Amino acid sequence: MIIIIIIIEREKGGNNQPTTGKFFVTVRRQVHHHVEEAMAAHPMRWRMNIFHQQTMLHVSSSHFQPSLSSSNFSSPVLLCPAAQSLALLQFKNSFPMMTSSPSVIRCYQQPKRVLWREGTDCCSWDGVTCNMKTGHVIGLHLGCSMLYGTLHSNSTLFFLHHLQKLDLSYNDLNGSAKLSRLASLDLSYNNLMLEPISFNKLAQNLTQLRELNLYGVNMSLVEPSSFMNLSSSLTSLQLQYCGLQGELPFSLGKLQQLEYLDLGSNNFIGPFPDVFANHTRLAWLDLSGNSFQANKFTGQILNQFSNLTQLIQFSGSVISSSFGQLLHLTHLNLSASNFAGQVPPEISHLSRLASLDLSHNYLLMLEPISFNKLAQNLTQLRELNLNAVNMSLKHPLRYCELQGELPFSLGKLKQLEYLDLASNHFIGPMPDDFANHMLSHLRLSGNEFTGQILNQFSNLTQLIELDLSNNKFDGKILSSLENLKKLNFLDLSSNNFTGEIPNSLFNLTQLTWLDLSNNKFYGQISSSPGNLTQLTSLDLSHNRFDGQISSSLGSFEKLESLTLSFNDFSGKIPNSLFNLTQLIYLYLSNNRLIGLPSQINRLSGLQVLLLSDNQLIGPIPSQISRLSQLDDLDLSHNFLDGTIPSSLFSMPSLGFLSLNNNHFSGRISPFLSNSLLYIDFSHNKLYGQIPPSVFKLQYLTALMLSSNDKLAGNISSVICKLKSLAILDFDELLVLNLGVNNFQGNIPSVYSKGNSLRYLNFNGNQLRGVIPPSVINCVNLEFLDLGNNMIDDTFSKLPELEVIILRSNKLHGSLKGPTADDSFSKLKLFDLSDNRLSGPLPTEYFNNFKAMMSVDQEMDYMKTRNLNTPYVYSVTMAWKGLQIEFTKIQFALTILDLSYNKFTGKIPESLGKLKSLIQLNLSHNSLIGYIQPSLGNLTNLESLDLSSNMLAGRIPQQLVDLTFLAVLNLSYNQLEGSIPQGKQFSTFEHGSYEGNLRLCGLPLKVKCNNGEGQQPPPSNSEKEDSMFEAVAIGYGCGFVFGVSMGYVVFRTRKPAWFVKMVERGGHQNTKRLRRKNAPRNGGRRH
């Protein structure tokens, strides 16, 4: 934001009026971006001073008696009366000296009342104006005087009966008072509320009032109709941001002396009254930020503004050609008003225009003919802002998508002061000479200009801002820039400039901003860089400077930001830099600096210190922790050693702490400050317990402790409550279980090469997107559970896993064959159910499932084997029609579930090789063909579900030999013939076969016809072999099962097996594992 202080002088004639006077009006204006959007001054002779802060127009007044005296002008001849001096002192003492207040705009001058002293002439006091003849106090200018509290009606201020002007703006007053005999009243920028009765009294009693400024005063209860009581002598009325509402009253029509009217940013509605047709003196009108209607600038409405010289922000659909009738207009601001269509060429008739702003009307277009007329006719134009106006046919301004070379027609604008052509597509060299000698601001950034900078700018002696950044300029910077003595802002960054920096550049004594970054400058910084005493920001980064950092930089006492990173500076940081007590940002990374001086604590206001990628050695000086405002500390990629000072963890403002890739050793101290967002201690030699306090940093977004020596300790479950955590990086991390939470977004892609992760569980969240490719880096991963999310991806190849749970996502595509013969050779649990996978069943995968081909007799459970306290794996799956939480996964448990997908084709014969399968579920697909007899080889099978497919033919007799089969579901297919009988088949009920219209025999009620029930019986040898195998395997599995069950029951004293069952609607509701039945949290420590 910018503060613009405009002091306007004007001449007036007539009896009893001063020949010259000062007209001061305070206007606070929010702007979109830069100085070009600040409003300009009155149509008179004026002079401008620009300061960088908030946008404000400050103007003083004029309707006082002709003989005035103040501290700002000449000393009075007569002393002011003692009573008035005493009244002022009592007024001063009635208010405490306020140091700060949230409702007050920042003030940069000393409060005027500070220097008021008893026994001195009050006419010489700052802010006091006296009549030169009588000595009476007639003016008080106490804006920005840190007044805080209530202005009571018995205040001694009101003993000043001759007072004509009172300025109490920019304070924090919260009362109202009865005022009298004032010609000018300014109560803006306070915390006042003006009630209807107070406003009415103010309006009725201040009959001599000519200037009234109530900017920001709460008048939401005041009816606009009460404006009729205002003095008809008013020449300036400012009521912006007052909360006024309703229709604009016709009573304003009687204020025919108005020259300045600002009603912006209220809640006025309805039509704009036509009473302003008689306001022949109105020169400034601001109605922006309201909801006026019927103002499309057609018909008679423009006649009401025929004498306007300042018009600010109206809204409409199109800009009417009738604007060309406002021949007195000097300032026209229609920015951000939702205008569309063409800019009418009639605008060029406004030959007195000094400022034209049509910016941020994104549907507005300016054709070449209109632009040419503007350039030819508006010869008085000093400010032109067409930012974001569509000018793609020809002439440019900022963000106008223009291309080609810079048009020479711009040189005709002899009075042009502000030119912004940034962010277009201009090419070619700069014109040889800019004839716009009045130019003060020139922005050409973000184009493709080429060539060298020679003498093009040498004549622009009024230039304050020059921005040539992000172009393709090359060559050396010539000394011709030294002519630009008024230059305040110089940005040559992101070009191809080369050579050394000319010493003449350091003689631009008014510079506050100098950016030469991202070029090819080389050499050393001058040891006597001139007199840049006003410089606040210096950026020389991304160049080729070498040698030591010049100690002369320490003479830039006002420097707030110093950026020297990405060069080849070497040696120590000069002590003189620590004299820059106003420094906020210090960027020295990516050089060859050594040592970190203890004097760093002298930079007490420092907020960012970046020293990464240097050659710093030794320990971190403990004094660094005295930088109480430090927010970002990056010392990574150096050779620092010793322990990390515990005082770092108590710094109140520290948010980013990067100490990675050093030689730090020792233990990590407890974190005593809760401000940290980012911690990176990776690649050091730290050891010991990870302090539990790290998991209580509620704003933590990144924690990296990888590649240390022997960091240990449990990861607290509190980590799941760190809502902002986005990066968790432990090279030695074995288990990460964040299942059954409410995490959203994508799965983080943070799995670096060489990690040790074995267990990864994100089940039961709301994760989207794809399975990150970096998961492939988890070469030791044994367990992956991403089930019950919204992952939309094809199936990834994760070859080393033992458990894959990807059920209930949005996986699609076909299962292509593995790229290696041993892919998925260790797989025990494979669950892709409830997705959108299609194509044939993956025969190639089944051939590689080596771990499913042999019966595992091991009694142990899956767990991490690298921890002192092993982490036992757990999983939630569908089991025999029920949702089961396996709190422990025995190695003997083997499951294949591809149900609820869109698989087609036949059941592969290779499935018969997976002899250790305990559950096989291929239901709810589109499988065709016969049920493979080879499934009879799955002698450990306890659950078989092939329902809801299109399988045909007979039920193979070989399935009768599955003596452990407890659940069979062949329903809703196209099976035919008789149902096999005997062994386990005798226990299955009607539901196992329903929906097969051509099946017959028990347990169905349909009887088989003659010959229909006869299936080819197996041979005697087959019977004997199968019986022997069944008995042997049954005996073996029964023994294993019995021993394990006995162990679990007697160890845990729970007779409920080692699972938790959540019953669903049985076989009739076969759609399982919906998100409303979310699985419980998985892993537990054992």
NORWOVEN-V282095 format. One record per backbone hydrogen bond with DSSP energy under -0.5 kcal/mol. NH is the residue of the N-H (numbers start at 1). CO is the residue of the C=O. Records with the same first field share a line. If there is no record, write none. Layout:
BEGIN
NH = CO / CO
END
This chain:
BEGIN
3 = 51
4 = 2 / 56
5 = 3 / 49
6 = 4
7 = 5 / 47
8 = 6
9 = 45
10 = 21
12 = 19
17 = 14
21 = 10
22 = 61
23 = 8
24 = 22 / 59
25 = 23
27 = 25 / 57
29 = 27 / 55
37 = 34
38 = 35
44 = 42
47 = 7
49 = 5
51 = 3
53 = 51
57 = 27
58 = 56
59 = 25 / 57
60 = 23 / 24
61 = 23
68 = 66
69 = 130
70 = 74
71 = 125 / 128
73 = 70
85 = 81
86 = 82
87 = 83
88 = 84
89 = 85
90 = 86
91 = 87
92 = 88
93 = 89
94 = 90
95 = 92
98 = 96 / 146
104 = 101
114 = 111
115 = 112
116 = 113
120 = 117
124 = 121
125 = 122
128 = 125
129 = 139
130 = 69
131 = 136
132 = 67
135 = 131
138 = 129 / 136
139 = 129
140 = 165
141 = 127
142 = 140 / 167
144 = 169
145 = 142
146 = 170
149 = 172
152 = 150
155 = 152
158 = 155
159 = 156
160 = 157
161 = 159
163 = 160
164 = 138
165 = 138
166 = 184
167 = 140
168 = 166 / 186
170 = 188
171 = 189
172 = 147
174 = 149
179 = 177
183 = 164
184 = 164
185 = 211
186 = 166
187 = 213
189 = 215
191 = 173
194 = 218
195 = 193
199 = 195
200 = 196
201 = 197
202 = 198
203 = 199
204 = 200
205 = 201
206 = 202
207 = 205
209 = 206
210 = 183
211 = 183
212 = 236
213 = 185
214 = 212 / 238
216 = 240
217 = 214
218 = 192
219 = 217 / 242
222 = 219
224 = 245
226 = 223
227 = 224
228 = 225
229 = 226
230 = 227
234 = 231
235 = 210
236 = 210
237 = 260
238 = 212
239 = 237 / 262
241 = 264
242 = 239
246 = 267
248 = 269
252 = 249
253 = 250
254 = 251
255 = 252
256 = 254
257 = 232
258 = 255
259 = 235
260 = 235
261 = 284
262 = 237
263 = 286
265 = 288
267 = 244
269 = 246
270 = 291
272 = 293
273 = 271
276 = 273
277 = 274
278 = 275
279 = 276
280 = 278
282 = 279
283 = 259
284 = 259
285 = 310
286 = 261
287 = 312
291 = 268
293 = 270
301 = 298
303 = 300
304 = 300 / 301
305 = 302
306 = 303
308 = 305
309 = 283
310 = 283
311 = 331
312 = 285
313 = 311 / 333
316 = 337
319 = 340
320 = 318
323 = 320
324 = 321
325 = 322
326 = 323
327 = 325
328 = 306
329 = 326
330 = 309
331 = 309
332 = 355
333 = 311
334 = 332 / 357
336 = 359
337 = 334
340 = 317
341 = 363
343 = 365
344 = 342
347 = 344
348 = 345
349 = 346
350 = 347
351 = 349
353 = 350
354 = 330
355 = 330
356 = 383
357 = 332
358 = 385
359 = 385
360 = 387
361 = 358
362 = 360
363 = 339
364 = 361
365 = 341
366 = 390
367 = 365
371 = 367
372 = 368
373 = 369
374 = 370
375 = 371
376 = 372
377 = 373
378 = 374
379 = 377
380 = 351
381 = 378
382 = 354
383 = 354
384 = 418
385 = 356
386 = 384
388 = 398
389 = 386
390 = 364
391 = 389 / 400
394 = 391
398 = 420
399 = 422
400 = 397
401 = 423
404 = 425
410 = 407
411 = 408
412 = 409
413 = 410
414 = 412
416 = 413
417 = 382
418 = 382
419 = 441
421 = 419 / 443
423 = 445
425 = 402
427 = 404
428 = 448
434 = 456
435 = 433
437 = 435
438 = 414
439 = 436
440 = 417
441 = 417
442 = 465
443 = 419
444 = 442 / 467
446 = 469
447 = 470
448 = 426
450 = 428
451 = 472
453 = 474
454 = 452
458 = 455
460 = 457
461 = 459
463 = 460
464 = 440
465 = 440
466 = 489
467 = 442
468 = 466 / 491
470 = 493
471 = 494
472 = 449
474 = 451
475 = 496
478 = 453 / 476
481 = 478
482 = 479
483 = 480
484 = 481
485 = 483
487 = 484
488 = 464
489 = 464
490 = 513
491 = 466
492 = 515
494 = 517
495 = 518
496 = 473
498 = 475
499 = 520
505 = 502
506 = 503
507 = 504
508 = 505
509 = 507
511 = 508
512 = 488
513 = 488
514 = 537
515 = 490
516 = 539
518 = 541
519 = 542
520 = 497
522 = 499
523 = 544
530 = 528
531 = 506
533 = 531
535 = 532
536 = 512
537 = 512
538 = 561
539 = 514
540 = 563
542 = 565
543 = 566
544 = 521
546 = 523
547 = 568
549 = 570
553 = 550
554 = 551
555 = 552
556 = 553
557 = 555
559 = 556
560 = 536
561 = 536
562 = 585
563 = 538
564 = 562 / 587
565 = 587
566 = 589
567 = 590
568 = 545
570 = 547
571 = 592
573 = 594
574 = 572
577 = 574
578 = 575
579 = 576
580 = 577
581 = 579
583 = 580
584 = 560
585 = 560
586 = 608
587 = 562
588 = 586 / 610
590 = 612
591 = 613
592 = 569
594 = 571
600 = 597
601 = 598
602 = 599
603 = 600
604 = 602
606 = 603
607 = 584
608 = 584
609 = 632
610 = 586
611 = 609 / 634
613 = 636
614 = 637
615 = 593
618 = 639
624 = 621
625 = 622
626 = 623
627 = 624
628 = 626
630 = 627
631 = 607
632 = 607
633 = 656
634 = 609
635 = 633 / 658
637 = 660
638 = 661
639 = 616
641 = 618
642 = 663
645 = 643
648 = 645
649 = 646
650 = 647
651 = 648
654 = 651
655 = 631
656 = 631
657 = 678
658 = 633
659 = 657 / 680
660 = 680
661 = 682
662 = 683
663 = 640
665 = 642
666 = 685
669 = 667
672 = 649 / 670
673 = 649
677 = 655
678 = 655
679 = 702
680 = 657
681 = 704
682 = 704
683 = 706
684 = 707
685 = 664
687 = 666
688 = 710
690 = 712
691 = 689
694 = 691
695 = 692
696 = 693
697 = 694
698 = 696
700 = 697
701 = 677
702 = 677
703 = 727
704 = 679
705 = 729
706 = 729
709 = 686
710 = 686
712 = 688
716 = 714
719 = 716
720 = 717
721 = 718
722 = 719
723 = 721
724 = 698
725 = 722
726 = 701
727 = 701
729 = 703
730 = 728
733 = 730
736 = 759
738 = 736 / 761
740 = 763
745 = 766
747 = 768
750 = 748
752 = 750
754 = 777
755 = 752
756 = 731
758 = 734
759 = 734
760 = 783
761 = 736
762 = 785
763 = 785
764 = 787
765 = 788
766 = 743
768 = 745
772 = 770
775 = 772
776 = 773
777 = 774
778 = 775
779 = 777
781 = 778
782 = 758
783 = 758
784 = 803
785 = 760
786 = 805
787 = 805
788 = 807
789 = 808
790 = 767
792 = 769
793 = 791
798 = 796
801 = 798
802 = 782
803 = 782
804 = 829
805 = 784
806 = 804 / 831
808 = 833
809 = 834
810 = 791
812 = 793
813 = 836
815 = 838
816 = 814
823 = 820
824 = 799
825 = 822
827 = 824
828 = 802
829 = 802
830 = 895
831 = 804
832 = 830 / 897
833 = 897
834 = 899
835 = 900
836 = 811
838 = 813
839 = 902
841 = 904
843 = 841
846 = 842
847 = 843
848 = 844 / 845
849 = 845 / 846
850 = 848
851 = 825
852 = 849
853 = 850
854 = 850
857 = 855
862 = 889
864 = 871
870 = 868
872 = 870 / 1084
873 = 862
875 = 886
877 = 884
879 = 882
882 = 879
883 = 1062
884 = 877 / 882
885 = 1060
886 = 875 / 884
887 = 885 / 1058
889 = 873
890 = 888
891 = 860
893 = 890
895 = 828
896 = 919
897 = 830
898 = 921
900 = 923
901 = 924
902 = 837
904 = 839
905 = 926
907 = 928
908 = 906
911 = 908
912 = 909
913 = 910
914 = 911
915 = 913
916 = 852
917 = 914
918 = 894
919 = 894
920 = 943
921 = 896
922 = 945
923 = 945
924 = 947
925 = 948
926 = 903
928 = 905
932 = 930
935 = 932
936 = 933
937 = 934
938 = 935
939 = 937
940 = 915
941 = 938
942 = 918
943 = 918
944 = 967
945 = 920
946 = 969
947 = 969
948 = 971
949 = 972
950 = 927
952 = 929
953 = 974
956 = 954
959 = 956
960 = 957
961 = 958
962 = 959
963 = 961
965 = 962
966 = 942
967 = 942
969 = 944
970 = 992
972 = 994
974 = 951
976 = 953
977 = 998
978 = 1012
979 = 1000
984 = 960
985 = 982
986 = 983
987 = 984
988 = 985
992 = 989
993 = 990
994 = 990
996 = 993
997 = 995
998 = 975
999 = 996
1000 = 977
1001 = 1006
1004 = 1001
1007 = 1005
1012 = 1009
1013 = 1009
1014 = 1011
1015 = 1013
1023 = 1019
1024 = 1020
1025 = 1021
1026 = 1022
1027 = 1023
1028 = 1024
1029 = 1025
1030 = 1026
1031 = 1027
1032 = 1028
1033 = 1029
1034 = 1030
1035 = 1031
1036 = 1032
1037 = 1033
1038 = 1034
1039 = 1035
1040 = 1036
1041 = 1037
1042 = 1038
1043 = 1039
1044 = 1040
1045 = 1041
1046 = 1042
1047 = 1043
1048 = 1044
1049 = 1045
1050 = 1046
1051 = 1047
1052 = 1048
1053 = 1049
1059 = 1056
1060 = 885
1062 = 883
1063 = 1061
1068 = 1065
1069 = 1066
1070 = 1068
1072 = 1070
1077 = 1074
1078 = 1075
1084 = 872
1086 = 870
END
